[in-house]
Amino acid sequence: MFLYSIGDYTFTDIAKKYNKPISSIKYLLNSRGYTAKSKSELSRKYNIDSTFFSDLDSAEKAYFLGWVYSDGSINIKYNSLRISLKEDDRDVLEVLKNLIKSEKPLKKINVDKKRKGFENSKDQFLLEITNKDIVENLISIGLIENKSANISFPNLPDELYPYFIRGYFEGDGWFTDTDKTKQLGFIGSDEFIKTLQEILHSYNIKMNINKKGKMSTLTCGGHSNKNYKLFFNIIYKDKIELSLKRKYSKLFKFISK
């Protein structure tokens, strides 16, 4: 599916590469929401700001990088960066797309809800960028393939940490509020979470690390809103246009109870 989605391969190309009947490849891809591409689509080139990540010198770049570190993935062989989210969160993909000045439309991926385990899944939208300079700059920052359990915290100017954390939290953070439990947290690699704890502690936000398999979680709990409000006010201190509106609204209600 990845080969097809990056735009350089047709059903026929993939069938030849893997020595499979084209009918089988077509059925597999169609069942996952992919449709045949026209010759014009395959040959089309889209403009983009290829220097976007060459210098991490703005809130916009730090916020985008937070999303890349949480829900993004790179493929070095194909010079691609991909972020896919459920259709309810399309708005933030449009924000990211506009920041990097990509002219390539978001791609809708229709989930086959007849497949076992996908009955309640929602369709998704994909932001896909194929650009060697962008991928190389992300690698120089510290991004790696298969990053989840191995990635380190990026080196940023101190004033940009809140925007990076905002993007990362919107992708891989959570909060919950029940009669018995109120909690806010992150998940990431051991090294990433340790550095994140230190940075949040510098803002007087107290959070605890717990090991979870190959990953670690960073959480603060309790029904007192002091830590939660401090966290919210730091990561959303300004530039609210850079946000996942659904999560921002729910977090605001969470800290207001």
C-alpha atoms as a printed R data frame, in Angstrom:
    type eleno elety resid chain resno       x       y       z
1   ATOM     1    CA   MET     A     1   0.000   0.000   0.000
2   ATOM     2    CA   PHE     A     2   2.841   2.382   0.749
3   ATOM     3    CA   LEU     A     3   4.332   2.046  -2.745
4   ATOM     4    CA   TYR     A     4   0.994   2.900  -4.294
5   ATOM     5    CA   SER     A     5   0.214   5.794  -1.981
6   ATOM     6    CA   ILE     A     6   3.422   7.715  -2.628
7   ATOM     7    CA   GLY     A     7   2.277   8.282  -6.194
8   ATOM     8    CA   ASP     A     8   4.984   6.653  -8.311
9   ATOM     9    CA   TYR     A     9   3.436   3.206  -8.775
10  ATOM    10    CA   THR     A    10   0.308   1.875 -10.487
11  ATOM    11    CA   PHE     A    11  -1.570  -1.357  -9.770
12  ATOM    12    CA   THR     A    12   0.369  -2.910 -12.658
13  ATOM    13    CA   ASP     A    13   3.747  -1.742 -11.300
14  ATOM    14    CA   ILE     A    14   3.116  -3.318  -7.907
15  ATOM    15    CA   ALA     A    15   1.794  -6.558  -9.429
16  ATOM    16    CA   LYS     A    16   4.999  -6.887 -11.453
17  ATOM    17    CA   LYS     A    17   7.239  -6.014  -8.514
18  ATOM    18    CA   TYR     A    18   5.731  -8.700  -6.274
19  ATOM    19    CA   ASN     A    19   4.878 -11.175  -9.042
20  ATOM    20    CA   LYS     A    20   1.174 -11.183  -8.173
21  ATOM    21    CA   PRO     A    21  -1.920 -11.062 -10.401
22  ATOM    22    CA   ILE     A    22  -3.030  -7.497 -11.022
23  ATOM    23    CA   SER     A    23  -6.572  -8.500 -10.028
24  ATOM    24    CA   SER     A    24  -5.316  -9.466  -6.558
25  ATOM    25    CA   ILE     A    25  -3.404  -6.201  -6.135
26  ATOM    26    CA   LYS     A    26  -6.401  -4.195  -7.340
27  ATOM    27    CA   TYR     A    27  -8.770  -6.001  -4.951
28  ATOM    28    CA   LEU     A    28  -6.423  -5.508  -1.985
29  ATOM    29    CA   LEU     A    29  -5.917  -1.791  -2.598
30  ATOM    30    CA   ASN     A    30  -9.548  -1.092  -3.441
31  ATOM    31    CA   SER     A    31 -10.650  -2.810  -0.226
32  ATOM    32    CA   ARG     A    32  -8.494  -0.333   1.699
33  ATOM    33    CA   GLY     A    33  -9.843   2.744  -0.023
34  ATOM    34    CA   TYR     A    34  -7.287   3.229  -2.819
35  ATOM    35    CA   THR     A    35  -8.504   3.899  -6.356
36  ATOM    36    CA   ALA     A    36  -6.769   3.795  -9.728
37  ATOM    37    CA   LYS     A    37  -4.616   6.814 -10.573
38  ATOM    38    CA   SER     A    38  -4.706   8.590 -13.901
39  ATOM    39    CA   LYS     A    39  -1.558   9.181 -15.958
40  ATOM    40    CA   SER     A    40  -1.816  12.911 -15.233
41  ATOM    41    CA   GLU     A    41  -1.969  12.248 -11.469
42  ATOM    42    CA   LEU     A    42   1.100  10.016 -11.603
43  ATOM    43    CA   SER     A    43   3.123  12.604 -13.507
44  ATOM    44    CA   ARG     A    44   1.980  15.630 -11.540
45  ATOM    45    CA   LYS     A    45   4.527  17.552  -9.449
46  ATOM    46    CA   TYR     A    46   3.412  19.726  -6.541
47  ATOM    47    CA   ASN     A    47   5.135  22.822  -5.203
48  ATOM    48    CA   ILE     A    48   6.197  22.860  -1.558
49  ATOM    49    CA   ASP     A    49   8.482  24.832   0.758
50  ATOM    50    CA   SER     A    50  11.394  22.410   0.729
51  ATOM    51    CA   THR     A    51  13.363  24.607   3.178
52  ATOM    52    CA   PHE     A    52  10.664  24.499   5.867
53  ATOM    53    CA   PHE     A    53  12.648  22.358   8.324
54  ATOM    54    CA   SER     A    54  16.103  23.702   7.444
55  ATOM    55    CA   ASP     A    55  15.967  26.072  10.444
56  ATOM    56    CA   LEU     A    56  13.761  25.522  13.470
57  ATOM    57    CA   ASP     A    57  13.139  29.185  14.145
58  ATOM    58    CA   SER     A    58   9.377  29.651  14.506
59  ATOM    59    CA   ALA     A    59   6.365  28.464  16.469
60  ATOM    60    CA   GLU     A    60   4.865  27.118  13.259
61  ATOM    61    CA   LYS     A    61   7.849  24.872  12.542
62  ATOM    62    CA   ALA     A    62   8.020  23.625  16.128
63  ATOM    63    CA   TYR     A    63   4.300  22.810  16.134
64  ATOM    64    CA   PHE     A    64   4.526  20.942  12.820
65  ATOM    65    CA   LEU     A    65   7.558  19.051  14.113
66  ATOM    66    CA   GLY     A    66   5.559  17.975  17.169
67  ATOM    67    CA   TRP     A    67   3.001  16.386  14.873
68  ATOM    68    CA   VAL     A    68   5.736  14.703  12.838
69  ATOM    69    CA   TYR     A    69   7.239  13.227  16.016
70  ATOM    70    CA   SER     A    70   3.876  11.951  17.257
71  ATOM    71    CA   ASP     A    71   1.806  10.811  14.276
72  ATOM    72    CA   GLY     A    72   4.207  11.229  11.358
73  ATOM    73    CA   SER     A    73   6.456   8.737   9.625
74  ATOM    74    CA   ILE     A    74   9.265   9.063   7.129
75  ATOM    75    CA   ASN     A    75  10.481   6.649   4.499
76  ATOM    76    CA   ILE     A    76  14.079   7.368   3.544
77  ATOM    77    CA   LYS     A    77  14.071   5.205   0.423
78  ATOM    78    CA   TYR     A    78  11.155   7.111  -1.083
79  ATOM    79    CA   ASN     A    79  11.924  10.529   0.485
80  ATOM    80    CA   SER     A    80   8.443  10.732   1.928
81  ATOM    81    CA   LEU     A    81   6.747  12.129   5.021
82  ATOM    82    CA   ARG     A    82   3.218  10.992   5.876
83  ATOM    83    CA   ILE     A    83   0.685  11.960   8.533
84  ATOM    84    CA   SER     A    84  -2.767  10.357   8.475
85  ATOM    85    CA   LEU     A    85  -5.627  11.168  10.842
86  ATOM    86    CA   LYS     A    86  -9.297  10.267  11.081
87  ATOM    87    CA   GLU     A    87 -11.581  12.449   8.993
88  ATOM    88    CA   ASP     A    88 -12.848  14.357  12.063
89  ATOM    89    CA   ASP     A    89  -9.357  15.834  12.424
90  ATOM    90    CA   ARG     A    90  -8.883  16.892   8.816
91  ATOM    91    CA   ASP     A    91  -8.726  20.545   9.918
92  ATOM    92    CA   VAL     A    92  -5.282  20.205  11.492
93  ATOM    93    CA   LEU     A    93  -3.900  18.457   8.401
94  ATOM    94    CA   GLU     A    94  -5.044  21.460   6.383
95  ATOM    95    CA   VAL     A    95  -3.196  23.712   8.840
96  ATOM    96    CA   LEU     A    96   0.011  21.678   8.449
97  ATOM    97    CA   LYS     A    97  -0.388  21.513   4.676
98  ATOM    98    CA   ASN     A    98  -0.699  25.294   4.474
99  ATOM    99    CA   LEU     A    99   2.291  25.846   6.764
100 ATOM   100    CA   ILE     A   100   4.579  23.902   4.469
101 ATOM   101    CA   LYS     A   101   2.943  25.468   1.386
102 ATOM   102    CA   SER     A   102   2.114  22.122  -0.165
103 ATOM   103    CA   GLU     A   103  -0.108  22.253  -3.226
104 ATOM   104    CA   LYS     A   104  -0.842  18.531  -3.085
105 ATOM   105    CA   PRO     A   105  -4.422  17.864  -1.927
106 ATOM   106    CA   LEU     A   106  -5.054  15.723   1.122
107 ATOM   107    CA   LYS     A   107  -5.948  12.158   0.164
108 ATOM   108    CA   LYS     A   108  -9.049  10.533   1.590
109 ATOM   109    CA   ILE     A   109  -8.644   6.892   2.582
110 ATOM   110    CA   ASN     A   110 -11.925   5.027   2.798
111 ATOM   111    CA   VAL     A   111 -11.765   2.340   5.469
112 ATOM   112    CA   ASP     A   112 -13.437  -0.960   4.584
113 ATOM   113    CA   LYS     A   113 -15.808  -1.272   7.541
114 ATOM   114    CA   LYS     A   114 -16.748  -4.802   6.493
115 ATOM   115    CA   ARG     A   115 -13.299  -6.043   7.507
116 ATOM   116    CA   LYS     A   116 -13.078  -7.708  10.897
117 ATOM   117    CA   GLY     A   117 -11.842  -5.261  13.500
118 ATOM   118    CA   PHE     A   118 -12.606  -2.207  11.351
119 ATOM   119    CA   GLU     A   119 -16.405  -2.110  11.810
120 ATOM   120    CA   ASN     A   120 -16.332   1.104  13.864
121 ATOM   121    CA   SER     A   121 -13.336   2.716  12.182
122 ATOM   122    CA   LYS     A   122 -13.625   6.108  10.543
123 ATOM   123    CA   ASP     A   123 -12.302   7.116   7.147
124 ATOM   124    CA   GLN     A   124  -8.990   8.962   7.201
125 ATOM   125    CA   PHE     A   125  -7.213  11.806   5.462
126 ATOM   126    CA   LEU     A   126  -3.553  11.635   4.543
127 ATOM   127    CA   LEU     A   127  -1.033  14.466   4.293
128 ATOM   128    CA   GLU     A   128   1.743  13.145   2.111
129 ATOM   129    CA   ILE     A   129   4.951  14.954   1.198
130 ATOM   130    CA   THR     A   130   7.559  13.529  -1.140
131 ATOM   131    CA   ASN     A   131  10.615  15.757  -0.978
132 ATOM   132    CA   LYS     A   132  14.249  14.793  -0.421
133 ATOM   133    CA   ASP     A   133  15.273  18.064   1.268
134 ATOM   134    CA   ILE     A   134  12.459  17.869   3.814
135 ATOM   135    CA   VAL     A   135  13.217  14.259   4.728
136 ATOM   136    CA   GLU     A   136  16.957  14.939   4.985
137 ATOM   137    CA   ASN     A   137  16.341  17.966   7.217
138 ATOM   138    CA   LEU     A   138  14.077  15.901   9.478
139 ATOM   139    CA   ILE     A   139  16.771  13.236   9.738
140 ATOM   140    CA   SER     A   140  19.351  15.878  10.674
141 ATOM   141    CA   ILE     A   141  16.977  17.070  13.417
142 ATOM   142    CA   GLY     A   142  16.862  13.526  14.786
143 ATOM   143    CA   LEU     A   143  13.854  11.844  13.207
144 ATOM   144    CA   ILE     A   144  14.271   8.190  12.306
145 ATOM   145    CA   GLU     A   145  12.229   5.460  10.661
146 ATOM   146    CA   ASN     A   146  10.324   3.168  13.043
147 ATOM   147    CA   LYS     A   147  10.727   5.901  15.614
148 ATOM   148    CA   SER     A   148   8.257   5.006  18.368
149 ATOM   149    CA   ALA     A   149  10.545   3.290  20.905
150 ATOM   150    CA   ASN     A   150  13.859   4.863  19.886
151 ATOM   151    CA   ILE     A   151  13.435   8.552  19.153
152 ATOM   152    CA   SER     A   152  15.161  11.311  21.145
153 ATOM   153    CA   PHE     A   153  13.818  14.743  21.992
154 ATOM   154    CA   PRO     A   154  14.792  17.343  19.354
155 ATOM   155    CA   ASN     A   155  17.073  20.252  20.134
156 ATOM   156    CA   LEU     A   156  15.008  23.447  20.006
157 ATOM   157    CA   PRO     A   157  15.287  27.016  21.275
158 ATOM   158    CA   ASP     A   158  13.704  27.131  24.738
159 ATOM   159    CA   GLU     A   159  10.944  29.501  23.626
160 ATOM   160    CA   LEU     A   160   9.720  26.973  21.035
161 ATOM   161    CA   TYR     A   161   9.281  24.022  23.385
162 ATOM   162    CA   PRO     A   162   5.609  24.842  24.183
163 ATOM   163    CA   TYR     A   163   4.649  24.718  20.496
164 ATOM   164    CA   PHE     A   164   6.484  21.448  19.882
165 ATOM   165    CA   ILE     A   165   4.885  19.920  22.984
166 ATOM   166    CA   ARG     A   166   1.485  21.162  21.800
167 ATOM   167    CA   GLY     A   167   1.844  19.354  18.477
168 ATOM   168    CA   TYR     A   168   3.163  16.215  20.138
169 ATOM   169    CA   PHE     A   169   0.409  16.223  22.759
170 ATOM   170    CA   GLU     A   170  -2.309  16.656  20.134
171 ATOM   171    CA   GLY     A   171  -0.935  13.592  18.375
172 ATOM   172    CA   ASP     A   172   0.160  11.282  21.215
173 ATOM   173    CA   GLY     A   173  -1.184  12.834  24.396
174 ATOM   174    CA   TRP     A   174  -4.372  12.002  26.278
175 ATOM   175    CA   PHE     A   175  -6.543  13.064  29.188
176 ATOM   176    CA   THR     A   176  -9.387  11.349  31.011
177 ATOM   177    CA   ASP     A   177 -11.856  12.367  33.690
178 ATOM   178    CA   THR     A   178 -14.092   9.935  35.580
179 ATOM   179    CA   ASP     A   179 -15.500   9.789  39.106
180 ATOM   180    CA   LYS     A   180 -12.462   7.766  40.189
181 ATOM   181    CA   THR     A   181  -9.672   9.046  37.922
182 ATOM   182    CA   LYS     A   182  -8.536  12.311  36.425
183 ATOM   183    CA   GLN     A   183  -5.295  12.151  34.467
184 ATOM   184    CA   LEU     A   184  -3.303  13.744  31.652
185 ATOM   185    CA   GLY     A   185  -0.364  12.131  29.940
186 ATOM   186    CA   PHE     A   186   1.971  11.315  27.079
187 ATOM   187    CA   ILE     A   187   3.543   8.193  25.657
188 ATOM   188    CA   GLY     A   188   6.916   7.913  23.916
189 ATOM   189    CA   SER     A   189  10.368   6.400  23.979
190 ATOM   190    CA   ASP     A   190  12.183   6.231  27.321
191 ATOM   191    CA   GLU     A   191  14.698   8.902  26.356
192 ATOM   192    CA   PHE     A   192  12.092  11.198  24.807
193 ATOM   193    CA   ILE     A   193   9.800  10.999  27.837
194 ATOM   194    CA   LYS     A   194  12.656  11.621  30.283
195 ATOM   195    CA   THR     A   195  13.633  14.838  28.481
196 ATOM   196    CA   LEU     A   196  10.005  15.905  28.203
197 ATOM   197    CA   GLN     A   197   9.605  15.465  31.964
198 ATOM   198    CA   GLU     A   198  12.640  17.681  32.589
199 ATOM   199    CA   ILE     A   199  11.325  20.402  30.295
200 ATOM   200    CA   LEU     A   200   7.847  20.382  31.848
201 ATOM   201    CA   HIS     A   201   9.412  20.414  35.311
202 ATOM   202    CA   SER     A   202  11.219  23.628  34.342
203 ATOM   203    CA   TYR     A   203   7.717  25.131  33.970
204 ATOM   204    CA   ASN     A   204   6.797  23.752  37.439
205 ATOM   205    CA   ILE     A   205   4.583  21.055  35.923
206 ATOM   206    CA   LYS     A   206   5.017  17.880  37.987
207 ATOM   207    CA   MET     A   207   4.599  14.622  36.038
208 ATOM   208    CA   ASN     A   208   5.639  11.030  36.730
209 ATOM   209    CA   ILE     A   209   7.287   8.452  34.461
210 ATOM   210    CA   ASN     A   210   6.042   4.868  34.232
211 ATOM   211    CA   LYS     A   211   7.608   2.146  32.111
212 ATOM   212    CA   LYS     A   212   5.190   0.517  29.656
213 ATOM   213    CA   GLY     A   213   6.819  -2.282  27.665
214 ATOM   214    CA   LYS     A   214   9.335  -0.749  25.266
215 ATOM   215    CA   MET     A   215   7.834   2.688  25.850
216 ATOM   216    CA   SER     A   216   7.288   5.053  28.762
217 ATOM   217    CA   THR     A   217   4.340   7.150  29.852
218 ATOM   218    CA   LEU     A   218   4.476  10.568  31.499
219 ATOM   219    CA   THR     A   219   1.422  11.424  33.576
220 ATOM   220    CA   CYS     A   220  -0.001  13.766  36.147
221 ATOM   221    CA   GLY     A   221  -3.098  12.752  38.069
222 ATOM   222    CA   GLY     A   222  -5.480  13.814  40.795
223 ATOM   223    CA   HIS     A   223  -8.628  15.936  40.804
224 ATOM   224    CA   SER     A   224  -6.835  19.200  41.562
225 ATOM   225    CA   ASN     A   225  -6.741  21.353  38.430
226 ATOM   226    CA   LYS     A   226  -3.546  23.255  39.305
227 ATOM   227    CA   ASN     A   227  -1.154  21.160  37.186
228 ATOM   228    CA   TYR     A   228  -3.641  20.774  34.351
229 ATOM   229    CA   LYS     A   229  -4.326  24.507  34.092
230 ATOM   230    CA   LEU     A   230  -0.624  25.314  34.204
231 ATOM   231    CA   PHE     A   231   0.023  22.819  31.414
232 ATOM   232    CA   PHE     A   232  -2.816  24.229  29.289
233 ATOM   233    CA   ASN     A   233  -1.756  27.847  29.782
234 ATOM   234    CA   ILE     A   234   1.835  27.083  28.800
235 ATOM   235    CA   ILE     A   235   1.274  25.035  25.665
236 ATOM   236    CA   TYR     A   236  -1.679  27.146  24.470
237 ATOM   237    CA   LYS     A   237  -0.354  30.530  25.519
238 ATOM   238    CA   ASP     A   238  -0.881  32.029  22.039
239 ATOM   239    CA   LYS     A   239  -1.228  31.173  18.325
240 ATOM   240    CA   ILE     A   240  -4.371  29.113  18.925
241 ATOM   241    CA   GLU     A   241  -4.810  28.855  15.163
242 ATOM   242    CA   LEU     A   242  -2.072  26.220  15.430
243 ATOM   243    CA   SER     A   243  -4.194  23.589  17.110
244 ATOM   244    CA   LEU     A   244  -6.371  20.542  16.709
245 ATOM   245    CA   LYS     A   245  -9.657  22.282  17.473
246 ATOM   246    CA   ARG     A   246 -11.446  19.168  18.740
247 ATOM   247    CA   LYS     A   247  -8.745  18.349  21.279
248 ATOM   248    CA   TYR     A   248  -8.213  21.973  22.310
249 ATOM   249    CA   SER     A   249 -11.914  22.374  23.129
250 ATOM   250    CA   LYS     A   250 -12.076  19.128  25.099
251 ATOM   251    CA   LEU     A   251  -8.913  19.968  27.065
252 ATOM   252    CA   PHE     A   252 -10.329  23.392  27.938
253 ATOM   253    CA   LYS     A   253 -13.428  21.710  29.368
254 ATOM   254    CA   PHE     A   254 -11.201  19.189  31.165
255 ATOM   255    CA   ILE     A   255  -9.273  21.898  33.054
256 ATOM   256    CA   SER     A   256 -12.425  23.923  33.773
257 ATOM   257    CA   LYS     A   257 -14.231  21.258  35.801
